């Protein structure tokens, strides 16, 4: 049996969950696929051949419990993506690993509890390193940065301080979605535009988990695709273990001299929304590649038709 893992509070908010469930059931049968919540204590994870992490979006508020669940579930079944991938991706200090690997990233200062807040000029965004969907993020004037860093520290969070990227207001960021093909190479599925969220200090929330997002389909530029491919081929990512699906969020950057470039905003390897509705055939491709990967490793109880 294949499990699609969400959280009890997140399942109704996940736009991908039901389309993917329907697509997989069409291939495997209704009894071979189940939507399950990581925080449901009644689930017997040993009954699953594999589980794909899809929308465990409350992990930031239950980090120790979530990490313990990853360890426990990994002892009983196969996690997709792999446990080491999940652990690395939980904390956005992975951006520093990417930077050390030569990948251009959004300029970021990490501030652990007990460390002083940096002095900055201009608008900045302050957010926790463990978080999803802009939860805990705030757009700050220079005089407000220290206060929000202190707020995150009081809640036991490491803060990340980034300059506000004004080009996002006009262009948004590009999210490039990848799946692994039969040869183990990352294949671009589709891309979409994410509109700027922190255009003011008042952020519209979707439920209690994340900010409402403005999502539309987009064809990535050659430069954006090249950068995303570099990220997934970097030593920092290659060392992690099995990755079946990934999303690379790329933002337009403007240097003080006006020169423009691109940098990685996030590398989503845990529970990335793919927004299947933005691209015809995206959910079918995701299902095909996921089942193909599982079948290659003989991880399903029976063959998947059409793979």
N, C-alpha and C positions, 0 to 999 in steps of 0.2 A: 504494500500500500504506500501511496505517496501522500505526504502531508504538506499543506500550504499553511505556513505558520504566521499568525497575526497576533494581536492582543485583544482582549475582550472589548476594550474601549475603542480600539482602532478599526476593527472589522467593518463597521458601517461607513467609515470615512475613506476606505481604500477603493479608488476607482478601478483598480486592476484586478481585484481579488475575484469577483464573480465572473468576469470574462475569461480569466485564466482557468478557473475551476471548470467552467463549461467546456472550454477547449480541451482540457485534459480528460474530462469525463467522456467526451466523444471518442477519445482514443483508447482509454483504459477501461472504461465502464464505470458506472456509478458507485460500485462498491470498492473501487481501487483508489479513490481520491477523497480526501477529507480536509476541510478547513478547520484548523485547530489553533488554540491560543496558548502561547508559551506560558502564560500565567494561570492556566487552568490546572489545578492540582489533580484533577481526576484523569488526565490523559496518560495513557500508558505508551511511552515513546518507543518501547521495544516492539510494539506491534507494527511499526512503520519500517519499510525498506529504506526510505530516505525522506527527509523533510527539507523543503525549500523555504528559507526565511523571506517573508514578504512584507509584513507591516507591523513589526514589533515596536511601534513608535513610542511606547511609554517607558522604554528601557532607561532613559536618562533619569527618571525619578526612582528607579529600582535597580541601580547599576550592579550592586553586589549580588542581588538575587538573580539578575539576568545572566551575569557571568557564571554564577553557580549552575544555572539552568543549562547554559551552553556546555559546560563540562559534563553535567549529568546526562544530557541528551546525547552528546557525542559518544558516550560510553555504551549507548544502546542502539544507535542508528547512525546513518550518514547525514551530516549537515551540508547543505548547499546554500551559501558558500561555506568553505571549510572553517573549522573552529579558529585556527590561527588568523585567518582572514578577518573573521568577525571581531576577535579581540583587538587586533591592530586598528581596525576601522572605527571602533567605539569612541576613540578620543581623537579629536582633530589636530592634535600635535603630530599626527602622521604627516601633516603638511611640511613640517620641518624635515622629515625623512625624505620627502619628495624634493625639497629644496636642496638638500645635501646631494641628491642624486642628479642635480643639474636641471631639474624641472622648474620653469618659472611659475611661481605661485603668487596669489594675492599677498601683498606685503602684510606681515602679521607679527605682532609682539605677543608672546605668551607670558602670562603673569600668574604664577602659582600663589596659593594662599601664603601670606607672610611676606611676599615680595611687594615692593612699592609700585604704584601705578605709574606708567610713563607720562612724561609731559609731552603733549602733542599740540599741533596747530591744525585748525580746520575741523570739519565734520569727521567723526569717526563712528564706527560700529563696534560695540562691545557685546560679546556673547560668550557663553560657556563653551569649553572645548568638548564637552559631552552634551550633545543635544541634537534635536532633529526638528525640521520644519520651522526654523527661526525661533523656536521656543527659548525664551530667556534673552533674546537679542534685543538690543536697543540702539537707536540712532542717537548720538550724543554730540553736543557742543563740547569744545575742549574743556570747559569748566565742569562738565557733567561726567566726564570719563571716569575720574577717580571714584565718584560716588557709585557708579554702576559696577566697577571692578570690586569695590568694597562689599556691595550687595551680594555679588556672586561668591566672594570669599566667605562671607558669613554663612552661606549655604553650602560651604565645602567644595565649591567649584573653582577650577582653574579658568581664568579669563583669557580671551584672545581679543586683541585690540587691532583693528584694521581701519585704514583710511576709507571714508565713504567714497565709493566709486561712482562719480557723477555720470559716467557714460551709461551706467545701468538704467538711469531714468529714461534715456532715449532708446537704447538698444536692447536692454535686458541681457540676461546671460543665456548661453547655449548649453543645453544638456544633451550630451551624446550618449546613446544607449547601445551597449554591446552585448553580444552573446558569443559563446565559444562554438566554433564549427567542428566538424568531424575530425579535422586534423589538429585540433587544439589551439587554433589561432582565433583571435578576437575578430568578430565580424560586426560591422556597424549595422544595427537594426534600423534605427531612425534617430531623429533629433527633434527637440522642441525648444521653444523660447520660453523662458521664465521671466515674467515682468518683475521690475523692482518692487520689493516688498516694503523696505524701510524708507519710504519716501517722506515719512513724518514719524513722530514718536508714537502716534496712534496707529496700532497695527490691528487689522481685522483678523479675528481668530476663527478657525474652522474647528468647532468643538473646543476641547480644552488642550489639544495636542499640538497644533501647528497653525501658522498663519495661512490665511486664504491666499491662493496663488493664481496668477493670471498666466494661463498655459495656452500656447498656440503652436501648431506645427512649424518647423523651420528646417531649411536645408543648410547644413553647416558649411562654412567656408573651408577652402583647402587648408588654410593655416590652422583653423580650429581642429579639423580632423587630424592633421599632422601632430598637433600638440597632444590631443587625446591618445593617439596611438603611441606616442613617446611615453606618456604616463604609464600605460598598461604594459609597455615593454621595458620599463625601468627595473633596475636591480632591486629597488625597494619593494616593488610589487611582485616581481618574479620569485622572491624568496618566501612568499607567504603561504603557498600551497594552492589547492584547487579553487579556481574562480570560474564560475559558469556564466555569471552575468555581472555587468558593471555599468555604472553611469559616471561619466566625467563631466562636471559642471565647469564651464569656462567663461570667464568674465573679461570684458574689454578693459584695459588699463591705460591710463594716461600719465606719462612722466611729467615732472615739473617743467621740462622744456617743451611740453606739448606733444612729444612723440607718443604714438599709440602702439600697443602690443596686446597680447593676450596672456592671462595667467589662470592657473587652476584655482577655482573657488572651493570645490570639494571633489573628493573621489568617493562615490557612493558604492560600497561593496557589501553592505549589510542588508538593507531593506529599501532599495531605491524604487520609487515610483517610476514606471515606464510610460504612464499615460498612453496606454495602447490605443485609445480612441483618436489620438492625433495622427496615426499612420495606418493606412490600410495594410492588413497582413501582419502587423507587428505582434499581435497575440499569438497568431499561428506560428510564426517564426520562433517566438520564445518557447512555446510548448514543444515544437519540433526539436529545438536544440537542447532543451532540458532533458527530454526523454531520450534523445540520442546519446547524450553524455551518460545518463544512468544505464542505458542498455549496453553501452560499450564496457561498462564496469560490472555488468550483470547484477545490478542493484535493484531491479524490479522483479516482482514475483512471477510475471509473465510478460511476453513480448508485447510491445506497443504497436498497434496497427498504424501504418502510415509513416513510421519513422525510418 
